[in-house]
Amino acid sequence: MIRRIVAAALATAFLAAAVTAPARAEEASVKPITPQQQKMKDCAAKWKDEKAKTDAKGREAYSKFMSGCLKG
């Protein structure tokens, strides 16, 4: 009987730690977006528009577009 109580207490402690640890990690890992990351984000949005207009498909088309967008 005591083993069950101890096991239940340990399980509760582990669950509580598992729930609160990710929340703390998320708070600590929030960093501002760098200019390069913002540029990537903007180019990705432009790619969606370009893809809809020209019906471009495939990794090669995406790579070519992103390369040009990031350079200019």
MMTF fields as JSON, N, C-alpha, C and O atoms, coordinates in Angstrom:
{
  "mmtfVersion": "1.0.0",
  "mmtfProducer": "UNKNOWN",
  "numBonds": 287,
  "numAtoms": 288,
  "numGroups": 72,
  "numChains": 1,
  "numModels": 1,
  "chainsPerModel": [1],
  "groupsPerChain": [72],
  "chainIdList": ["A"],
  "bondAtomList": [4, 2, 8, 6, 12, 10, 16, 14, 20, 18, 24, 22, 28, 26, 32, 30, 36, 34, 40, 38, 44, 42, 48, 46, 52, 50, 56, 54, 60, 58, 64, 62, 68, 66, 72, 70, 76, 74, 80, 78, 84, 82, 88, 86, 92, 90, 96, 94, 100, 98, 104, 102, 108, 106, 112, 110, 116, 114, 120, 118, 124, 122, 128, 126, 132, 130, 136, 134, 140, 138, 144, 142, 148, 146, 152, 150, 156, 154, 160, 158, 164, 162, 168, 166, 172, 170, 176, 174, 180, 178, 184, 182, 188, 186, 192, 190, 196, 194, 200, 198, 204, 202, 208, 206, 212, 210, 216, 214, 220, 218, 224, 222, 228, 226, 232, 230, 236, 234, 240, 238, 244, 242, 248, 246, 252, 250, 256, 254, 260, 258, 264, 262, 268, 266, 272, 270, 276, 274, 280, 278, 284, 282],
  "bondOrderList": [1, 1, 1, 1, 1, 1, 1, 1, 1, 1, 1, 1, 1, 1, 1, 1, 1, 1, 1, 1, 1, 1, 1, 1, 1, 1, 1, 1, 1, 1, 1, 1, 1, 1, 1, 1, 1, 1, 1, 1, 1, 1, 1, 1, 1, 1, 1, 1, 1, 1, 1, 1, 1, 1, 1, 1, 1, 1, 1, 1, 1, 1, 1, 1, 1, 1, 1, 1, 1, 1, 1],
  "groupList": [{"groupName": "MET", "atomNameList": ["N", "CA", "C", "O"], "elementList": ["N", "C", "C", "O"], "formalChargeList": [0, 0, 0, 0], "bondAtomList": [1, 0, 2, 1, 3, 2], "bondOrderList": [1, 1, 2], "singleLetterCode": "M", "chemCompType": "L-PEPTIDE LINKING"}, {"groupName": "ILE", "atomNameList": ["N", "CA", "C", "O"], "elementList": ["N", "C", "C", "O"], "formalChargeList": [0, 0, 0, 0], "bondAtomList": [1, 0, 2, 1, 3, 2], "bondOrderList": [1, 1, 2], "singleLetterCode": "I", "chemCompType": "L-PEPTIDE LINKING"}, {"groupName": "ARG", "atomNameList": ["N", "CA", "C", "O"], "elementList": ["N", "C", "C", "O"], "formalChargeList": [0, 0, 0, 0], "bondAtomList": [1, 0, 2, 1, 3, 2], "bondOrderList": [1, 1, 2], "singleLetterCode": "R", "chemCompType": "L-PEPTIDE LINKING"}, {"groupName": "VAL", "atomNameList": ["N", "CA", "C", "O"], "elementList": ["N", "C", "C", "O"], "formalChargeList": [0, 0, 0, 0], "bondAtomList": [1, 0, 2, 1, 3, 2], "bondOrderList": [1, 1, 2], "singleLetterCode": "V", "chemCompType": "L-PEPTIDE LINKING"}, {"groupName": "ALA", "atomNameList": ["N", "CA", "C", "O"], "elementList": ["N", "C", "C", "O"], "formalChargeList": [0, 0, 0, 0], "bondAtomList": [1, 0, 2, 1, 3, 2], "bondOrderList": [1, 1, 2], "singleLetterCode": "A", "chemCompType": "L-PEPTIDE LINKING"}, {"groupName": "LEU", "atomNameList": ["N", "CA", "C", "O"], "elementList": ["N", "C", "C", "O"], "formalChargeList": [0, 0, 0, 0], "bondAtomList": [1, 0, 2, 1, 3, 2], "bondOrderList": [1, 1, 2], "singleLetterCode": "L", "chemCompType": "L-PEPTIDE LINKING"}, {"groupName": "THR", "atomNameList": ["N", "CA", "C", "O"], "elementList": ["N", "C", "C", "O"], "formalChargeList": [0, 0, 0, 0], "bondAtomList": [1, 0, 2, 1, 3, 2], "bondOrderList": [1, 1, 2], "singleLetterCode": "T", "chemCompType": "L-PEPTIDE LINKING"}, {"groupName": "PHE", "atomNameList": ["N", "CA", "C", "O"], "elementList": ["N", "C", "C", "O"], "formalChargeList": [0, 0, 0, 0], "bondAtomList": [1, 0, 2, 1, 3, 2], "bondOrderList": [1, 1, 2], "singleLetterCode": "F", "chemCompType": "L-PEPTIDE LINKING"}, {"groupName": "PRO", "atomNameList": ["N", "CA", "C", "O"], "elementList": ["N", "C", "C", "O"], "formalChargeList": [0, 0, 0, 0], "bondAtomList": [1, 0, 2, 1, 3, 2], "bondOrderList": [1, 1, 2], "singleLetterCode": "P", "chemCompType": "L-PEPTIDE LINKING"}, {"groupName": "GLU", "atomNameList": ["N", "CA", "C", "O"], "elementList": ["N", "C", "C", "O"], "formalChargeList": [0, 0, 0, 0], "bondAtomList": [1, 0, 2, 1, 3, 2], "bondOrderList": [1, 1, 2], "singleLetterCode": "E", "chemCompType": "L-PEPTIDE LINKING"}, {"groupName": "SER", "atomNameList": ["N", "CA", "C", "O"], "elementList": ["N", "C", "C", "O"], "formalChargeList": [0, 0, 0, 0], "bondAtomList": [1, 0, 2, 1, 3, 2], "bondOrderList": [1, 1, 2], "singleLetterCode": "S", "chemCompType": "L-PEPTIDE LINKING"}, {"groupName": "LYS", "atomNameList": ["N", "CA", "C", "O"], "elementList": ["N", "C", "C", "O"], "formalChargeList": [0, 0, 0, 0], "bondAtomList": [1, 0, 2, 1, 3, 2], "bondOrderList": [1, 1, 2], "singleLetterCode": "K", "chemCompType": "L-PEPTIDE LINKING"}, {"groupName": "GLN", "atomNameList": ["N", "CA", "C", "O"], "elementList": ["N", "C", "C", "O"], "formalChargeList": [0, 0, 0, 0], "bondAtomList": [1, 0, 2, 1, 3, 2], "bondOrderList": [1, 1, 2], "singleLetterCode": "Q", "chemCompType": "L-PEPTIDE LINKING"}, {"groupName": "ASP", "atomNameList": ["N", "CA", "C", "O"], "elementList": ["N", "C", "C", "O"], "formalChargeList": [0, 0, 0, 0], "bondAtomList": [1, 0, 2, 1, 3, 2], "bondOrderList": [1, 1, 2], "singleLetterCode": "D", "chemCompType": "L-PEPTIDE LINKING"}, {"groupName": "CYS", "atomNameList": ["N", "CA", "C", "O"], "elementList": ["N", "C", "C", "O"], "formalChargeList": [0, 0, 0, 0], "bondAtomList": [1, 0, 2, 1, 3, 2], "bondOrderList": [1, 1, 2], "singleLetterCode": "C", "chemCompType": "L-PEPTIDE LINKING"}, {"groupName": "TRP", "atomNameList": ["N", "CA", "C", "O"], "elementList": ["N", "C", "C", "O"], "formalChargeList": [0, 0, 0, 0], "bondAtomList": [1, 0, 2, 1, 3, 2], "bondOrderList": [1, 1, 2], "singleLetterCode": "W", "chemCompType": "L-PEPTIDE LINKING"}, {"groupName": "GLY", "atomNameList": ["N", "CA", "C", "O"], "elementList": ["N", "C", "C", "O"], "formalChargeList": [0, 0, 0, 0], "bondAtomList": [1, 0, 2, 1, 3, 2], "bondOrderList": [1, 1, 2], "singleLetterCode": "G", "chemCompType": "PEPTIDE LINKING"}, {"groupName": "TYR", "atomNameList": ["N", "CA", "C", "O"], "elementList": ["N", "C", "C", "O"], "formalChargeList": [0, 0, 0, 0], "bondAtomList": [1, 0, 2, 1, 3, 2], "bondOrderList": [1, 1, 2], "singleLetterCode": "Y", "chemCompType": "L-PEPTIDE LINKING"}],
  "groupTypeList": [0, 1, 2, 2, 1, 3, 4, 4, 4, 5, 4, 6, 4, 7, 5, 4, 4, 4, 3, 6, 4, 8, 4, 2, 4, 9, 9, 4, 10, 3, 11, 8, 1, 6, 8, 12, 12, 12, 11, 0, 11, 13, 14, 4, 4, 11, 15, 11, 13, 9, 11, 4, 11, 6, 13, 4, 11, 16, 2, 9, 4, 17, 10, 11, 7, 0, 10, 16, 14, 5, 11, 16],
  "groupIdList": [1, 2, 3, 4, 5, 6, 7, 8, 9, 10, 11, 12, 13, 14, 15, 16, 17, 18, 19, 20, 21, 22, 23, 24, 25, 26, 27, 28, 29, 30, 31, 32, 33, 34, 35, 36, 37, 38, 39, 40, 41, 42, 43, 44, 45, 46, 47, 48, 49, 50, 51, 52, 53, 54, 55, 56, 57, 58, 59, 60, 61, 62, 63, 64, 65, 66, 67, 68, 69, 70, 71, 72],
  "secStructList": [7, 2, 2, 2, 2, 2, 2, 2, 2, 2, 2, 2, 2, 2, 2, 2, 2, 2, 2, 2, 2, 2, 2, 2, 2, 2, 2, 2, 6, 7, 7, 7, 7, 7, 2, 2, 2, 2, 2, 2, 2, 2, 2, 2, 2, 2, 2, 2, 2, 2, 2, 2, 2, 2, 7, 7, 7, 1, 2, 2, 2, 2, 2, 2, 2, 2, 2, 2, 2, 2, 2, 7],
  "xCoordList": [0.824, 0.0, 0.868, 0.584, 1.9, 2.795, 3.501, 3.764, 3.805, 4.457, 3.561, 4.042, 2.278, 1.344, 1.291, 1.251, 1.291, 1.25, 2.518, 2.462, 3.658, 4.935, 4.983, 5.433, 4.529, 4.528, 3.611, 3.961, 2.464, 1.536, 2.135, 1.984, 2.811, 3.434, 4.55, 4.677, 5.355, 6.428, 5.865, 6.377, 4.835, 4.227, 3.672, 3.818, 3.044, 2.508, 3.629, 3.495, 4.721, 5.856, 6.455, 6.775, 6.614, 7.162, 6.241, 6.704, 4.95, 4.003, 4.028, 3.984, 4.097, 4.145, 5.416, 5.375, 6.521, 7.784, 7.728, 8.235, 7.122, 7.045, 6.162, 6.41, 5.152, 4.241, 4.848, 4.665, 5.554, 6.088, 7.417, 7.727, 8.206, 9.511, 9.399, 10.126, 8.526, 8.438, 7.974, 8.411, 7.106, 6.638, 7.798, 7.912, 8.631, 9.797, 10.778, 11.356, 10.967, 11.897, 11.412, 12.221, 10.107, 9.573, 9.788, 10.123, 9.598, 9.791, 11.241, 11.512, 12.16, 13.578, 14.076, 15.038, 13.432, 13.949, 13.335, 13.623, 12.519, 11.935, 13.013, 13.473, 13.399, 14.444, 13.871, 12.962, 14.374, 13.919, 14.384, 15.42, 13.609, 13.942, 15.073, 15.031, 16.082, 17.208, 16.781, 15.793, 17.504, 17.161, 17.151, 16.31, 18.078, 18.125, 16.887, 16.322, 16.469, 15.273, 14.034, 13.145, 13.981, 12.849, 12.819, 11.752, 13.993, 14.077, 13.605, 12.901, 13.991, 13.539, 12.019, 11.362, 11.484, 10.039, 9.311, 8.288, 9.843, 9.241, 9.317, 8.355, 10.453, 10.607, 9.684, 9.16, 9.482, 8.569, 7.15, 6.423, 6.75, 5.419, 5.325, 4.305, 6.394, 6.414, 6.36, 5.75, 7.0, 6.989, 5.564, 5.182, 4.79, 3.4, 2.632, 1.86, 2.851, 2.186, 2.68, 1.88, 3.98, 4.584, 4.092, 3.777, 4.031, 3.588, 2.137, 1.791, 1.294, -0.105, -0.241, -1.076, 0.584, 0.507, 1.022, 0.373, 2.187, 2.861, 2.665, 3.111, 2.021, 1.812, 3.145, 3.252, 4.154, 5.475, 5.409, 4.687, 6.175, 6.177, 7.587, 8.429, 7.836, 9.086, 10.131, 10.088, 11.055, 12.139, 13.054, 13.54, 13.292, 14.203, 13.655, 14.398, 12.364, 11.737, 11.771, 12.021, 11.515, 11.55, 12.952, 13.123, 13.94, 15.332, 15.761, 16.402, 15.403, 15.767, 15.111, 15.758, 13.831, 13.117, 13.7, 13.942, 13.926, 14.439, 15.839, 16.169, 16.656, 17.997, 17.951, 18.649, 17.123, 16.984, 16.377, 16.801, 15.402, 14.737, 15.696, 15.713, 16.478, 17.398, 18.566, 19.102, 18.956, 20.027, 19.558, 20.301, 18.333, 17.864, 16.896, 16.398],
  "yCoordList": [-1.193, 0.0, 1.256, 2.215, 1.243, 2.398, 2.563, 3.686, 1.461, 1.537, 2.245, 3.033, 1.97, 2.638, 4.133, 4.927, 4.512, 5.936, 6.625, 7.709, 5.995, 6.564, 6.638, 7.64, 5.596, 5.582, 6.677, 7.349, 6.855, 7.897, 9.279, 10.163, 9.472, 10.762, 11.056, 12.184, 10.049, 10.24, 10.53, 11.398, 9.821, 10.054, 11.469, 12.137, 11.919, 13.277, 14.297, 15.286, 14.077, 14.999, 15.052, 16.137, 13.902, 13.879, 14.579, 15.317, 14.353, 15.018, 16.533, 17.288, 16.966, 18.403, 19.014, 20.105, 18.324, 18.832, 18.847, 19.776, 17.836, 17.757, 18.856, 19.333, 19.256, 20.288, 21.677, 22.514, 21.946, 23.282, 23.524, 24.675, 22.503, 22.688, 23.263, 24.206, 22.746, 23.337, 24.787, 25.582, 25.136, 26.518, 27.449, 28.539, 27.027, 27.842, 27.926, 28.984, 26.839, 26.829, 27.755, 28.44, 27.787, 28.671, 30.132, 30.946, 30.465, 31.845, 32.27, 33.402, 31.384, 31.715, 31.756, 32.463, 31.005, 30.908, 31.929, 31.879, 32.834, 33.842, 34.884, 35.616, 34.921, 35.852, 36.746, 36.333, 37.936, 38.792, 38.216, 37.557, 38.476, 37.999, 38.854, 40.083, 38.181, 38.901, 39.449, 38.986, 40.417, 40.952, 39.872, 39.905, 38.927, 37.848, 36.958, 36.548, 36.662, 35.852, 36.583, 35.967, 37.884, 38.665, 38.663, 38.577, 38.758, 38.741, 37.389, 37.337, 36.307, 34.971, 34.863, 34.29, 35.417, 35.385, 36.173, 35.727, 37.343, 38.166, 37.477, 37.508, 36.859, 36.162, 34.949, 34.641, 34.27, 33.126, 33.576, 32.877, 34.727, 35.262, 35.646, 35.41, 36.236, 36.591, 35.341, 35.355, 34.252, 33.002, 32.47, 31.962, 32.584, 32.126, 32.886, 32.298, 34.188, 34.993, 34.606, 34.429, 34.476, 34.113, 32.741, 32.543, 31.824, 30.462, 30.458, 29.723, 31.289, 31.363, 32.0, 31.58, 33.015, 33.706, 32.846, 32.731, 32.247, 31.56, 30.051, 29.373, 29.516, 28.081, 27.327, 26.214, 27.948, 27.333, 26.186, 26.249, 25.142, 23.974, 23.438, 23.632, 22.781, 22.063, 22.809, 24.029, 22.032, 22.537, 23.449, 24.451, 23.114, 23.914, 25.327, 26.304, 25.432, 26.743, 27.558, 28.764, 26.872, 27.541, 28.053, 29.202, 27.216, 27.607, 28.786, 29.72, 28.734, 29.817, 31.128, 32.175, 31.065, 32.259, 32.83, 34.033, 31.96, 32.425, 33.016, 34.008, 32.401, 32.927, 34.342, 35.228, 34.554, 35.892, 36.883, 38.037, 36.444, 37.325, 37.751, 38.917, 36.821, 37.131, 38.012, 38.784, 37.9, 38.732, 40.165, 41.117, 40.305, 41.641, 42.145, 43.258],
  "zCoordList": [0.0, 0.0, 0.0, -0.718, 0.79, 0.837, -0.502, -0.933, -1.154, -2.465, -3.472, -4.286, -3.422, -4.33, -4.071, -5.01, -2.825, -2.462, -2.942, -3.523, -2.698, -3.128, -4.66, -5.217, -5.331, -6.788, -7.338, -8.309, -6.735, -7.17, -6.946, -7.79, -5.821, -5.525, -6.526, -7.004, -6.839, -7.813, -9.206, -9.913, -9.594, -10.904, -10.988, -12.011, -9.929, -9.896, -10.004, -10.724, -9.307, -9.347, -10.744, -11.23, -11.404, -12.753, -13.741, -14.61, -13.612, -14.507, -14.318, -15.29, -13.073, -12.805, -13.4, -13.969, -13.269, -13.83, -15.355, -15.984, -15.947, -17.405, -17.981, -19.089, -17.253, -17.74, -17.593, -18.477, -16.521, -16.291, -17.0, -17.309, -17.269, -17.904, -19.313, -19.623, -20.188, -21.528, -21.514, -22.346, -20.595, -20.526, -20.184, -20.745, -19.289, -18.929, -20.089, -20.338, -20.788, -21.915, -23.021, -23.647, -23.271, -24.299, -23.933, -24.793, -22.669, -22.237, -22.414, -22.813, -22.125, -22.2, -23.644, -23.945, -24.541, -25.9, -26.859, -28.055, -26.389, -27.269, -27.579, -26.703, -28.866, -29.297, -30.384, -31.105, -30.512, -31.61, -32.951, -33.034, -33.98, -35.318, -35.884, -35.827, -36.43, -37.037, -38.397, -38.966, -38.917, -40.243, -41.335, -42.233, -41.257, -42.247, -42.134, -43.148, -40.914, -40.723, -41.241, -41.829, -41.022, -41.513, -43.035, -43.644, -43.643, -45.1, -45.649, -46.657, -44.987, -45.381, -45.277, -46.146, -44.214, -43.995, -45.086, -45.604, -45.428, -46.478, -47.837, -48.605, -48.133, -49.409, -49.484, -50.554, -48.384, -48.377, -48.69, -49.396, -48.178, -48.477, -49.954, -50.601, -50.474, -51.896, -52.766, -53.834, -52.311, -53.063, -53.193, -54.247, -52.136, -52.198, -53.276, -54.033, -53.336, -54.371, -55.76, -56.679, -55.912, -57.195, -57.651, -58.824, -56.735, -57.033, -57.528, -58.452, -56.903, -57.316, -58.702, -59.503, -58.981, -60.277, -61.424, -62.463, -61.231, -62.334, -62.323, -63.249, -61.318, -61.175, -61.146, -61.66, -60.539, -60.421, -59.416, -58.421, -59.698, -58.824, -58.677, -59.554, -57.596, -57.406, -56.602, -56.44, -56.113, -55.278, -56.073, -55.548, -57.327, -58.151, -58.363, -58.267, -58.651, -58.851, -57.56, -57.571, -56.455, -55.153, -54.855, -54.446, -55.056, -54.773, -55.635, -55.154, -56.902, -57.815, -57.388, -57.363, -57.053, -56.618, -55.335, -55.235, -54.352, -53.06, -53.196, -52.545, -54.043, -54.262, -54.801, -54.307, -55.823, -56.383, -55.404, -55.34, -54.653, -53.695, -52.583, -52.187, -52.089, -50.998, -51.446, -50.651, -52.703, -53.217, -53.438, -53.199, -53.89, -54.27, -53.341, -53.512]
}
